[in-house]
Structures are given as C-alpha cells and as structure tokens.
C-alpha cells in the first residue's frame, strides 16, 4: 500500500472519528460543571398535571405489589431546560425494605422530538450493599463501588416483572435480609445524602473534581469515560450489550419476557 493512500486513509479516519471524539472530550472536560444536585419534597398539587398523570399507572401497579406512596420530590432539571427529570414519586415497601422511584422525564426521541418517559427504579440497601434495578435504556456513566449492584432491563415494560427481577437480584446479594428504608418524611434528605456520596465517590475515583466554590467538574478521565459511554459513535453498541446482558441475567433468574401486546385499532 502506497504512502499517499495510507495518509489518505489516516485522514479519513481522523476526520470521521478522532477529531469529533477529541472535540467531545475537550468540550466535556472544560465546559461541564454542575452544582451538586439536590431535591426537595413537594406536594403533588404543585406539580404539572402531565407529570402526575404520567406516574399514575405505575403508581397503581406498585400499590398492587405492596408499595405505599411516601412523597414526590422535585426534579433536578433546570426549569428552562427542554429535557431532564421533572419529578420523582417515592414509594416504600415495608415488608421487603425496598424503595421505588417513578421518575418522570423529558428527553429527545429517535426523531429529535421531545417525549415524556416514565422510569421505574427499585432500590435496596443493607449495610454497605446497594442494589438498583430499572428498565432504563441509557448506559450509566458513574463508576460504582463493588458492593453497589446496578442492573438495567430495557426489555421489561411490566412493572411486576421488573420488580420480580429486582427481588431475584436482592436475594442473590442479600439473601432474605430486609432492606433498610428511611423514616417517613426523610426521603428527600436521604436522596440528597446518597447523591452527595455518589459525587464524592466519582471524585475519589478521579472521574470528577470538586471546585473551590463547591461545584463539580469533569476530569480528563471522566470526560473520556462519558464520551465512551454516551457518544453516538458508541451508544448503539453499549445499548446492545446492555440488552444482551439483561437477557442473560433474566434467564439465570428464571424470568421470561412479557408478551408484546400489539395495540388494536
């Protein structure tokens, strides 16, 4: 292969991959800065009806699984942002010690239009063990301690089946132990404490750094990690691997997928 041809191919690769990825890492490293996210308990009557209506069906399903609504907390998305988490309903299951969150968020769909999604998340804590299970279809960018177990099942749309998977994972890691849940009225305080611990752990692992004014900013390592996880060049592959990993775990747990129901017209 001639040198001009090799140089031309190298130029194409640089233009298609290296340059845009490098710019993405550079922008994230120097432009990303955020205050530590904090939430507050809110009365449902203060929230946009579209959000509470979006959570209603999932709330009813969780009530049938033994969960009781504790509170709503406000979302962490800026009010003027077109996308982000708008609000979260927080529920508790006293018998198992599981917490459940129903996040209502706006995001861009495949066509670039804004869509509202309802994301159920189950959490369990026992000592240092933390378990979180959701049907999110977005790869996470935070690194986790070894005793924090996070699984996503984007193929599960039935809340009861998702909770069954969560319970199976809890039994693997905590046996029959009941989870530790915050006292009623302290859910927002506990959420903020957990968030602060998560950000501090990212800083400990070199993914973020705390600034003198209390904000957090990305490090070079964190910028590379985030681009690797979420850049369109790589996102499809991560989603496919996450889907396959979820299917394998469901098979190990003996859980079959819910049948796909085609809407009638």
N, C-alpha and C positions, 0 to 999 in steps of 0.2 A: 504494500500500500504506500503510495507516494506521500511525501511530507505535506504538500498542499492539501491533499484530500484529508489527511489526518487533522491538519489545522482547521479545515472547514468543518469537519465533524465536531471537533472540540468547541468551535464557535457556536454551532447549533445547540450542543448540549448546554453550554454556558448561558445562551440566550433563553432556552426553554426551562432550565432547571436551576442552575447555580445562581444566576442573577436574581430572579424573583424570590427564591428561597432566602438568599442572603439579605435582600431588602426587607423581607418579612421579619427575619430575625433581628435585623438592625432596628426596625421601627418598634418592635415589641420591647427590645432592650432599653431604648431611650425615650419612648413615648408612653409606655404603660406605667401608670402609677394609680394606686387606689387607696382610699381610706379603708380601714378595717370595717367590713360590712356589719351592720347592727340592725336588729329588728325590734319592733315593739308590738305588744298585744293591741288588737283593735277590735272594736265592735263590728260585727258583720254588717250592721245597718249603715256603717260609714263607707263600705266598700262598693265599688261599681257592681251593679246587679249582674252584668255579664260574667263577672268573676265568680260570684257566689252561685249563679246558675250553672256555671261550668263545673263546679265542685259537687253539685247536689247529687248526681247519680252515683259518684264514687263514695260520697258520704253514706248514702243509703246501703251500698254494698258492704262497706266497712262496719256499719251498725249490725248487719247480719252476721259478721264474723267476731262480734264481741267488743268492738271498739266504741268508745264514747268520745264525742267531740269535747275537747278541752277549751280551745280558743282559736282565733285567727291571729296571724301575725302579718304585718305589712310586708310588702315585697322589697327587695334590695335594688330594684331597677330605678334609676332616676325618672322622675315624673315625665320629663320631656323626651326620654328615650323611646323609640318606636318598638323596641324589643326588650325582653328581660322578664324576671319574675315579678308578678304583680301582687300576689298574696299567697299565703300558705295556711291551710287549715291543719291544726294539730290535734291528733287523737291519741288515746291511750287504751291499751287492753290490760286491765288489771290482773287477769288470770295468768297471762303469759309474760307480762312485763315488757311487751313490745310497744313501741311508739309508731305512729303512722303520720305521714305528712302528705297533704294533697297540694302540690304546687300548681298554681295557675300562671302560665307564662305566655308571652307573645314571642314569636320567632318567625324567621323567613322560611317559607316552604320552598319546594323544589323550583317553583316558577318565580321566586323572589317576592311573592306576596306575603303579607303578614297573616299568620294563622295563630289561633289560640289553642294551646295544648293543656291537657290535664295530666299531671305526672304523679302517680302514687309512689311513695318511698316508705319502706319499712325499716326501722332501726331497732337494734337490740344492744344493750350494754350490760356487761357483767364483769366487774373488776376492770382490768385493762383491756378486756376483749370488747371490740366494737364490730357490729355487723350491720351492713346497709344493703338493702336489696331494692331494685327498682326496675322499671321497664324502659329506662332511658335508652335512646339510640345514639347518644353522643359520647364518644370516649372521654374519660376523665383526664385532667391534666395534673392533678395533685398527686404527689407521691405519698404512700401510706406506710405507717409502722407495720411491722409483721403481724401484730395481733389485731390489726384492723382489716376486716374482710369486706370487700365491696364486690358485688356481682350485679350485672345488668342483664335483663332478659327482654330485649326489644321485640321478641316474637310473642310475648304474653300480653294480651289485652284484657283478659278476665282477671279482676282483682283477686278473686278467691284462689285462682290458680297461682298467681304471683305470690300470694301470702303462703300458700302451701309450699312453694319453693323456698321462701324465706324461712319458714319453720324447719324445713329439712336441713338447711344450711346451719341454723342455730343449733339443732340437735347434734350436728357433726362437731361443732366447735365448743359448745357449752353444755352438751348433754340435756338433762331435764331441768337444769337450773332456771329459775325465774329471773327475768331481766329486772334491772334497776331503773325505775322511772322517776322523773322529777315530781315533786309535790305539785298538786293543782295550784295554778297561779304563778308558777315559777318557770313555765315553758320558754318564754322569751328570754329570760335570764340564762337559762341552761343553753339555749341555742346560741346566744352570743358568746358564752364561755367556750362552747365547743368550737365555734368559728375562730375565736382568738387562738385556741390551742392548735387548730389546723394551720393557720397562717404562721404561727411560731414554729411549727414543725417544718414547714416549707423553708423558712429562713434557716433553721438548723441544718437542713439538708442542702443548702446552697441554691435553692430554686428562686428564692426571693431575698430581699434585704429590707430591713426596716430603716426608714429615713429619719433624720433628726426631728422632723416635725410630726412624726407618728404615722406617716403613710407607709405603704409597701410598694416596692418597685421590683421589676424583674431583673434577675442576673443574666449573664450570658448563658449559663447552664439552663436556667429556667426558660429563657427565650427559645433556645434550641429545642428543648423538650416540648414546649407548647406548639411550636411550628410543626414539629414532627408528628404531634398528635392530631392537630386540627387543620393544617393547611390542606386545601382542596386536592393537592397532589397526592396526599397520603390518606385523607379521611376515608375514602371508599374502602381501602384495604383494611384499615383498623375496624371499620364497621363490620366488614365481612368476617374478620377474625373474632370479633366480639360475639357475633351471631352464632358462629360455629362453636365457640367456647360455651355459650349458653345452652345450645342444644345438647352438647356432650354432658354438661352438668345435669340437665333435666333428665337425661337418660340414666345417669348414675343414681339420681334420686327417685327413679321410677315414676316420673310425671310425664303424662302425654299432653301434647299440644291440644288446645281447644279447637274444635272445628271452626273453620272460617264460614261465617254466615253471610251470604250474598243478599243485600237488601232487595226486597221486592218492589216492583214499580206499579 
